[in-house]
Amino acid sequence: LAPRRRGPLVVYVAAVGPAWKANPERGLYKTEDGGQNWKLVKSVSDKAGFIDVALDPKNPEVVWASSWERLRGPYFLKSGGPGSALWKSTDGGATWTEIKGGGWPETPKGRISFSIFAGNTDIVYAMVEADSIRGQKAAPGAPRQKLANGLYRTKDGGKTWEKTNDANTRPFYYSQVRVHPKNPEKVWFSATPVLVSNDGGKTARTST
């Protein structure tokens, strides 16, 4: 849920949809009259709903949102697929661009949450559930895979990204990130336990 501060009648809602079945009503919705009427402004598929949405605190026409493809059954949960992505609009939801490249994980993704730094809205943190890159060695003797799952940060509005931490505990359950409103280096992230960092995620400790 993301209300537009300059116009309280404008609200965006991320609808993840039914837990147990596909549904074409999944997507990102917008109202401009305080909820009397709603418009579907972004849809990905009947298996991918939206799990997070936020407005740029300095420009309400800039909207960030994340879609999440998931499939739940009586004995399984499949989190991730081609419908999972991070999206950005600069015209109030009329058109959308998928975040790609520049260090953003290229492997299949699952749940994505994010947090915009109020002091400089080009800075955005994202917790990303992402598959690993197979066949790469991080160092001699290391396992032949590089983890793509974890905490990412952009300082240029999503053009380029830096991975700052590998932690992302149970991302399908309650993966969250929050950046301090005045200190862009202080960030809380993951789920259980909640971690806090004073250097953008490069080092972290359990939050108490």
ChimeraX commands (.cxc) that place a marker at each C-alpha (Angstrom):
marker #1 position 0.00,0.00,0.00 radius 0.5
marker #1 position 1.57,3.31,-1.09 radius 0.5
marker #1 position -0.44,6.54,-0.70 radius 0.5
marker #1 position 0.67,9.59,-2.64 radius 0.5
marker #1 position 1.53,12.29,-0.11 radius 0.5
marker #1 position 0.74,15.29,-2.32 radius 0.5
marker #1 position -2.58,13.79,-3.34 radius 0.5
marker #1 position -4.11,11.60,-0.61 radius 0.5
marker #1 position -6.79,10.35,-3.00 radius 0.5
marker #1 position -4.11,8.60,-5.09 radius 0.5
marker #1 position -3.16,5.19,-3.69 radius 0.5
marker #1 position -1.31,2.17,-5.10 radius 0.5
marker #1 position -1.91,-1.38,-3.89 radius 0.5
marker #1 position 0.28,-4.42,-4.59 radius 0.5
marker #1 position -2.01,-7.47,-4.87 radius 0.5
marker #1 position -0.19,-10.79,-4.61 radius 0.5
marker #1 position -3.41,-12.76,-5.21 radius 0.5
marker #1 position -4.78,-16.09,-3.96 radius 0.5
marker #1 position -2.30,-18.34,-2.18 radius 0.5
marker #1 position -3.45,-21.62,-3.72 radius 0.5
marker #1 position -4.36,-20.93,-7.36 radius 0.5
marker #1 position -3.62,-18.81,-10.40 radius 0.5
marker #1 position -5.72,-15.68,-10.81 radius 0.5
marker #1 position -5.79,-13.04,-13.59 radius 0.5
marker #1 position -6.56,-10.28,-11.05 radius 0.5
marker #1 position -3.03,-10.38,-9.63 radius 0.5
marker #1 position -1.14,-7.14,-10.16 radius 0.5
marker #1 position -0.56,-3.53,-9.15 radius 0.5
marker #1 position -3.65,-1.33,-8.72 radius 0.5
marker #1 position -4.11,2.43,-8.55 radius 0.5
marker #1 position -6.98,4.63,-7.40 radius 0.5
marker #1 position -7.19,8.38,-7.97 radius 0.5
marker #1 position -10.43,8.96,-6.05 radius 0.5
marker #1 position -9.67,7.54,-2.62 radius 0.5
marker #1 position -10.67,3.98,-3.43 radius 0.5
marker #1 position -14.01,4.40,-5.17 radius 0.5
marker #1 position -12.54,3.18,-8.46 radius 0.5
marker #1 position -9.44,1.12,-9.16 radius 0.5
marker #1 position -7.35,0.55,-12.27 radius 0.5
marker #1 position -4.93,-2.31,-12.91 radius 0.5
marker #1 position -1.78,-0.41,-13.91 radius 0.5
marker #1 position 0.64,-3.34,-14.09 radius 0.5
marker #1 position 0.04,-7.04,-14.62 radius 0.5
marker #1 position 2.62,-9.75,-15.30 radius 0.5
marker #1 position 0.79,-13.10,-15.33 radius 0.5
marker #1 position -1.93,-15.04,-13.54 radius 0.5
marker #1 position 0.82,-16.70,-11.46 radius 0.5
marker #1 position 2.73,-13.51,-10.52 radius 0.5
marker #1 position 1.24,-10.93,-8.20 radius 0.5
marker #1 position 2.85,-7.84,-6.72 radius 0.5
marker #1 position 4.37,-7.97,-3.24 radius 0.5
marker #1 position 5.86,-4.48,-2.68 radius 0.5
marker #1 position 5.25,-0.91,-3.90 radius 0.5
marker #1 position 6.62,2.50,-2.87 radius 0.5
marker #1 position 6.66,6.05,-4.17 radius 0.5
marker #1 position 9.71,8.27,-4.46 radius 0.5
marker #1 position 9.34,10.63,-1.44 radius 0.5
marker #1 position 10.48,13.59,-3.58 radius 0.5
marker #1 position 8.57,12.79,-6.76 radius 0.5
marker #1 position 5.27,10.87,-6.49 radius 0.5
marker #1 position 5.30,10.19,-10.23 radius 0.5
marker #1 position 8.22,7.81,-9.66 radius 0.5
marker #1 position 6.88,4.46,-8.48 radius 0.5
marker #1 position 8.84,1.31,-7.64 radius 0.5
marker #1 position 7.13,-2.09,-7.44 radius 0.5
marker #1 position 8.14,-5.74,-7.29 radius 0.5
marker #1 position 6.29,-8.69,-8.79 radius 0.5
marker #1 position 6.53,-12.19,-7.34 radius 0.5
marker #1 position 5.74,-15.47,-9.04 radius 0.5
marker #1 position 4.84,-18.19,-6.56 radius 0.5
marker #1 position 2.99,-21.48,-6.55 radius 0.5
marker #1 position 1.65,-22.99,-3.35 radius 0.5
marker #1 position 0.29,-26.52,-2.93 radius 0.5
marker #1 position -0.69,-28.71,0.01 radius 0.5
marker #1 position 2.86,-30.04,0.36 radius 0.5
marker #1 position 5.09,-27.56,-1.44 radius 0.5
marker #1 position 5.91,-23.90,-2.09 radius 0.5
marker #1 position 7.64,-22.83,-5.30 radius 0.5
marker #1 position 8.95,-19.30,-4.87 radius 0.5
marker #1 position 10.26,-17.71,-8.05 radius 0.5
marker #1 position 9.99,-17.79,-11.80 radius 0.5
marker #1 position 9.97,-15.54,-14.87 radius 0.5
marker #1 position 7.23,-13.35,-13.40 radius 0.5
marker #1 position 9.39,-12.14,-10.50 radius 0.5
marker #1 position 11.00,-8.76,-11.19 radius 0.5
marker #1 position 11.63,-5.22,-9.96 radius 0.5
marker #1 position 9.84,-2.47,-11.87 radius 0.5
marker #1 position 10.09,1.32,-12.06 radius 0.5
marker #1 position 7.70,3.91,-13.47 radius 0.5
marker #1 position 8.43,7.62,-13.92 radius 0.5
marker #1 position 4.94,8.63,-15.04 radius 0.5
marker #1 position 2.69,7.57,-12.19 radius 0.5
marker #1 position 2.26,3.99,-13.34 radius 0.5
marker #1 position 1.32,4.65,-16.97 radius 0.5
marker #1 position 4.44,2.86,-18.29 radius 0.5
marker #1 position 6.95,0.55,-16.61 radius 0.5
marker #1 position 10.58,-0.47,-17.08 radius 0.5
marker #1 position 11.94,-3.72,-15.67 radius 0.5
marker #1 position 15.20,-3.32,-13.75 radius 0.5
marker #1 position 17.91,-5.28,-15.57 radius 0.5
marker #1 position 21.69,-5.31,-15.94 radius 0.5
marker #1 position 24.28,-3.17,-14.19 radius 0.5
marker #1 position 24.93,-5.76,-11.51 radius 0.5
marker #1 position 21.28,-6.68,-10.89 radius 0.5
marker #1 position 21.01,-10.51,-10.61 radius 0.5
marker #1 position 20.31,-12.12,-13.98 radius 0.5
marker #1 position 19.27,-15.55,-12.65 radius 0.5
marker #1 position 15.62,-16.47,-11.95 radius 0.5
marker #1 position 14.28,-14.47,-9.03 radius 0.5
marker #1 position 11.66,-14.92,-6.32 radius 0.5
marker #1 position 10.48,-12.47,-3.70 radius 0.5
marker #1 position 11.94,-8.94,-3.86 radius 0.5
marker #1 position 11.51,-6.20,-1.27 radius 0.5
marker #1 position 13.08,-2.75,-1.36 radius 0.5
marker #1 position 13.54,0.51,0.53 radius 0.5
marker #1 position 14.09,4.02,-0.88 radius 0.5
marker #1 position 16.40,6.38,1.01 radius 0.5
marker #1 position 14.44,9.55,1.73 radius 0.5
marker #1 position 17.47,11.86,1.70 radius 0.5
marker #1 position 18.57,10.86,-1.81 radius 0.5
marker #1 position 16.01,8.82,-3.70 radius 0.5
marker #1 position 18.59,7.57,-6.19 radius 0.5
marker #1 position 19.69,5.26,-3.36 radius 0.5
marker #1 position 17.56,2.13,-3.12 radius 0.5
marker #1 position 18.21,-1.10,-1.24 radius 0.5
marker #1 position 16.68,-4.39,-2.38 radius 0.5
marker #1 position 16.46,-7.80,-0.78 radius 0.5
marker #1 position 16.48,-10.27,-3.65 radius 0.5
marker #1 position 15.67,-13.96,-3.64 radius 0.5
marker #1 position 17.71,-15.14,-6.62 radius 0.5
marker #1 position 19.03,-18.43,-7.95 radius 0.5
marker #1 position 22.77,-19.03,-7.98 radius 0.5
marker #1 position 25.12,-18.60,-10.92 radius 0.5
marker #1 position 26.38,-22.09,-11.66 radius 0.5
marker #1 position 29.87,-22.97,-12.78 radius 0.5
marker #1 position 31.76,-20.02,-11.29 radius 0.5
marker #1 position 34.49,-20.15,-8.67 radius 0.5
marker #1 position 34.65,-17.31,-6.14 radius 0.5
marker #1 position 38.17,-18.38,-5.04 radius 0.5
marker #1 position 40.51,-21.37,-5.39 radius 0.5
marker #1 position 38.91,-24.35,-3.70 radius 0.5
marker #1 position 35.54,-22.65,-3.30 radius 0.5
marker #1 position 32.31,-24.35,-4.42 radius 0.5
marker #1 position 31.55,-23.97,-8.12 radius 0.5
marker #1 position 28.74,-21.49,-7.70 radius 0.5
marker #1 position 28.34,-17.85,-6.82 radius 0.5
marker #1 position 25.37,-16.92,-4.66 radius 0.5
marker #1 position 23.10,-14.28,-6.21 radius 0.5
marker #1 position 20.69,-14.21,-3.26 radius 0.5
marker #1 position 21.04,-11.27,-0.86 radius 0.5
marker #1 position 21.11,-7.50,-0.34 radius 0.5
marker #1 position 21.71,-5.12,-3.25 radius 0.5
marker #1 position 22.11,-1.33,-3.43 radius 0.5
marker #1 position 21.88,1.22,-6.22 radius 0.5
marker #1 position 23.08,4.81,-5.97 radius 0.5
marker #1 position 21.87,5.94,-9.38 radius 0.5
marker #1 position 18.19,5.11,-9.42 radius 0.5
marker #1 position 18.54,1.52,-10.59 radius 0.5
marker #1 position 21.04,1.84,-13.45 radius 0.5
marker #1 position 23.82,0.00,-11.58 radius 0.5
marker #1 position 23.76,-2.25,-8.52 radius 0.5
marker #1 position 26.23,-3.47,-5.93 radius 0.5
marker #1 position 25.68,-6.60,-3.89 radius 0.5
marker #1 position 26.58,-5.80,-0.30 radius 0.5
marker #1 position 25.50,-8.90,1.65 radius 0.5
marker #1 position 24.68,-12.57,1.00 radius 0.5
marker #1 position 22.14,-12.90,3.82 radius 0.5
marker #1 position 18.50,-13.46,2.92 radius 0.5
marker #1 position 16.98,-15.84,5.44 radius 0.5
marker #1 position 13.74,-17.54,4.34 radius 0.5
marker #1 position 13.04,-14.92,1.65 radius 0.5
marker #1 position 9.67,-16.42,0.70 radius 0.5
marker #1 position 8.44,-15.94,4.27 radius 0.5
marker #1 position 9.23,-12.39,5.43 radius 0.5
marker #1 position 12.16,-10.90,3.55 radius 0.5
marker #1 position 12.29,-7.18,4.31 radius 0.5
marker #1 position 14.70,-4.24,4.14 radius 0.5
marker #1 position 14.53,-0.75,5.68 radius 0.5
marker #1 position 17.06,2.07,5.27 radius 0.5
marker #1 position 17.43,4.77,7.93 radius 0.5
marker #1 position 15.64,8.00,6.86 radius 0.5
marker #1 position 18.73,10.16,7.46 radius 0.5
marker #1 position 21.70,7.79,7.19 radius 0.5
marker #1 position 22.01,5.96,3.85 radius 0.5
marker #1 position 24.59,3.55,5.28 radius 0.5
marker #1 position 22.37,2.24,8.09 radius 0.5
marker #1 position 20.08,-0.53,6.95 radius 0.5
marker #1 position 18.04,-3.31,8.54 radius 0.5
marker #1 position 17.41,-6.44,6.44 radius 0.5
marker #1 position 16.62,-10.16,6.19 radius 0.5
marker #1 position 14.02,-11.95,8.31 radius 0.5
marker #1 position 15.11,-14.27,11.12 radius 0.5
marker #1 position 17.25,-12.89,12.58 radius 0.5
marker #1 position 16.92,-9.23,11.61 radius 0.5
marker #1 position 20.35,-7.84,10.76 radius 0.5
marker #1 position 21.52,-4.24,11.02 radius 0.5
marker #1 position 24.46,-2.67,9.22 radius 0.5
marker #1 position 26.17,0.71,9.50 radius 0.5
marker #1 position 28.09,0.40,6.25 radius 0.5
marker #1 position 25.46,-0.37,3.66 radius 0.5
marker #1 position 25.34,-4.09,4.41 radius 0.5
marker #1 position 29.02,-4.92,4.01 radius 0.5
marker #1 position 29.21,-5.91,7.67 radius 0.5
marker #1 position 26.18,-6.69,9.81 radius 0.5
marker #1 position 25.16,-7.85,13.26 radius 0.5
marker #1 position 21.98,-9.16,14.80 radius 0.5
marker #1 position 19.60,-6.33,15.63 radius 0.5
marker #1 position 18.65,-6.12,19.32 radius 0.5
marker link #1:1,2 radius 0.2
marker link #1:2,3 radius 0.2
marker link #1:3,4 radius 0.2
marker link #1:4,5 radius 0.2
marker link #1:5,6 radius 0.2
marker link #1:6,7 radius 0.2
marker link #1:7,8 radius 0.2
marker link #1:8,9 radius 0.2
marker link #1:9,10 radius 0.2
marker link #1:10,11 radius 0.2
marker link #1:11,12 radius 0.2
marker link #1:12,13 radius 0.2
marker link #1:13,14 radius 0.2
marker link #1:14,15 radius 0.2
marker link #1:15,16 radius 0.2
marker link #1:16,17 radius 0.2
marker link #1:17,18 radius 0.2
marker link #1:18,19 radius 0.2
marker link #1:19,20 radius 0.2
marker link #1:20,21 radius 0.2
marker link #1:21,22 radius 0.2
marker link #1:22,23 radius 0.2
marker link #1:23,24 radius 0.2
marker link #1:24,25 radius 0.2
marker link #1:25,26 radius 0.2
marker link #1:26,27 radius 0.2
marker link #1:27,28 radius 0.2
marker link #1:28,29 radius 0.2
marker link #1:29,30 radius 0.2
marker link #1:30,31 radius 0.2
marker link #1:31,32 radius 0.2
marker link #1:32,33 radius 0.2
marker link #1:33,34 radius 0.2
marker link #1:34,35 radius 0.2
marker link #1:35,36 radius 0.2
marker link #1:36,37 radius 0.2
marker link #1:37,38 radius 0.2
marker link #1:38,39 radius 0.2
marker link #1:39,40 radius 0.2
marker link #1:40,41 radius 0.2
marker link #1:41,42 radius 0.2
marker link #1:42,43 radius 0.2
marker link #1:43,44 radius 0.2
marker link #1:44,45 radius 0.2
marker link #1:45,46 radius 0.2
marker link #1:46,47 radius 0.2
marker link #1:47,48 radius 0.2
marker link #1:48,49 radius 0.2
marker link #1:49,50 radius 0.2
marker link #1:50,51 radius 0.2
marker link #1:51,52 radius 0.2
marker link #1:52,53 radius 0.2
marker link #1:53,54 radius 0.2
marker link #1:54,55 radius 0.2
marker link #1:55,56 radius 0.2
marker link #1:56,57 radius 0.2
marker link #1:57,58 radius 0.2
marker link #1:58,59 radius 0.2
marker link #1:59,60 radius 0.2
marker link #1:60,61 radius 0.2
marker link #1:61,62 radius 0.2
marker link #1:62,63 radius 0.2
marker link #1:63,64 radius 0.2
marker link #1:64,65 radius 0.2
marker link #1:65,66 radius 0.2
marker link #1:66,67 radius 0.2
marker link #1:67,68 radius 0.2
marker link #1:68,69 radius 0.2
marker link #1:69,70 radius 0.2
marker link #1:70,71 radius 0.2
marker link #1:71,72 radius 0.2
marker link #1:72,73 radius 0.2
marker link #1:73,74 radius 0.2
marker link #1:74,75 radius 0.2
marker link #1:75,76 radius 0.2
marker link #1:76,77 radius 0.2
marker link #1:77,78 radius 0.2
marker link #1:78,79 radius 0.2
marker link #1:79,80 radius 0.2
marker link #1:80,81 radius 0.2
marker link #1:81,82 radius 0.2
marker link #1:82,83 radius 0.2
marker link #1:83,84 radius 0.2
marker link #1:84,85 radius 0.2
marker link #1:85,86 radius 0.2
marker link #1:86,87 radius 0.2
marker link #1:87,88 radius 0.2
marker link #1:88,89 radius 0.2
marker link #1:89,90 radius 0.2
marker link #1:90,91 radius 0.2
marker link #1:91,92 radius 0.2
marker link #1:92,93 radius 0.2
marker link #1:93,94 radius 0.2
marker link #1:94,95 radius 0.2
marker link #1:95,96 radius 0.2
marker link #1:96,97 radius 0.2
marker link #1:97,98 radius 0.2
marker link #1:98,99 radius 0.2
marker link #1:99,100 radius 0.2
marker link #1:100,101 radius 0.2
marker link #1:101,102 radius 0.2
marker link #1:102,103 radius 0.2
marker link #1:103,104 radius 0.2
marker link #1:104,105 radius 0.2
marker link #1:105,106 radius 0.2
marker link #1:106,107 radius 0.2
marker link #1:107,108 radius 0.2
marker link #1:108,109 radius 0.2
marker link #1:109,110 radius 0.2
marker link #1:110,111 radius 0.2
marker link #1:111,112 radius 0.2
marker link #1:112,113 radius 0.2
marker link #1:113,114 radius 0.2
marker link #1:114,115 radius 0.2
marker link #1:115,116 radius 0.2
marker link #1:116,117 radius 0.2
marker link #1:117,118 radius 0.2
marker link #1:118,119 radius 0.2
marker link #1:119,120 radius 0.2
marker link #1:120,121 radius 0.2
marker link #1:121,122 radius 0.2
marker link #1:122,123 radius 0.2
marker link #1:123,124 radius 0.2
marker link #1:124,125 radius 0.2
marker link #1:125,126 radius 0.2
marker link #1:126,127 radius 0.2
marker link #1:127,128 radius 0.2
marker link #1:128,129 radius 0.2
marker link #1:129,130 radius 0.2
marker link #1:130,131 radius 0.2
marker link #1:131,132 radius 0.2
marker link #1:132,133 radius 0.2
marker link #1:133,134 radius 0.2
marker link #1:134,135 radius 0.2
marker link #1:135,136 radius 0.2
marker link #1:136,137 radius 0.2
marker link #1:137,138 radius 0.2
marker link #1:138,139 radius 0.2
marker link #1:139,140 radius 0.2
marker link #1:140,141 radius 0.2
marker link #1:141,142 radius 0.2
marker link #1:142,143 radius 0.2
marker link #1:143,144 radius 0.2
marker link #1:144,145 radius 0.2
marker link #1:145,146 radius 0.2
marker link #1:146,147 radius 0.2
marker link #1:147,148 radius 0.2
marker link #1:148,149 radius 0.2
marker link #1:149,150 radius 0.2
marker link #1:150,151 radius 0.2
marker link #1:151,152 radius 0.2
marker link #1:152,153 radius 0.2
marker link #1:153,154 radius 0.2
marker link #1:154,155 radius 0.2
marker link #1:155,156 radius 0.2
marker link #1:156,157 radius 0.2
marker link #1:157,158 radius 0.2
marker link #1:158,159 radius 0.2
marker link #1:159,160 radius 0.2
marker link #1:160,161 radius 0.2
marker link #1:161,162 radius 0.2
marker link #1:162,163 radius 0.2
marker link #1:163,164 radius 0.2
marker link #1:164,165 radius 0.2
marker link #1:165,166 radius 0.2
marker link #1:166,167 radius 0.2
marker link #1:167,168 radius 0.2
marker link #1:168,169 radius 0.2
marker link #1:169,170 radius 0.2
marker link #1:170,171 radius 0.2
marker link #1:171,172 radius 0.2
marker link #1:172,173 radius 0.2
marker link #1:173,174 radius 0.2
marker link #1:174,175 radius 0.2
marker link #1:175,176 radius 0.2
marker link #1:176,177 radius 0.2
marker link #1:177,178 radius 0.2
marker link #1:178,179 radius 0.2
marker link #1:179,180 radius 0.2
marker link #1:180,181 radius 0.2
marker link #1:181,182 radius 0.2
marker link #1:182,183 radius 0.2
marker link #1:183,184 radius 0.2
marker link #1:184,185 radius 0.2
marker link #1:185,186 radius 0.2
marker link #1:186,187 radius 0.2
marker link #1:187,188 radius 0.2
marker link #1:188,189 radius 0.2
marker link #1:189,190 radius 0.2
marker link #1:190,191 radius 0.2
marker link #1:191,192 radius 0.2
marker link #1:192,193 radius 0.2
marker link #1:193,194 radius 0.2
marker link #1:194,195 radius 0.2
marker link #1:195,196 radius 0.2
marker link #1:196,197 radius 0.2
marker link #1:197,198 radius 0.2
marker link #1:198,199 radius 0.2
marker link #1:199,200 radius 0.2
marker link #1:200,201 radius 0.2
marker link #1:201,202 radius 0.2
marker link #1:202,203 radius 0.2
marker link #1:203,204 radius 0.2
marker link #1:204,205 radius 0.2
marker link #1:205,206 radius 0.2
marker link #1:206,207 radius 0.2
marker link #1:207,208 radius 0.2
view
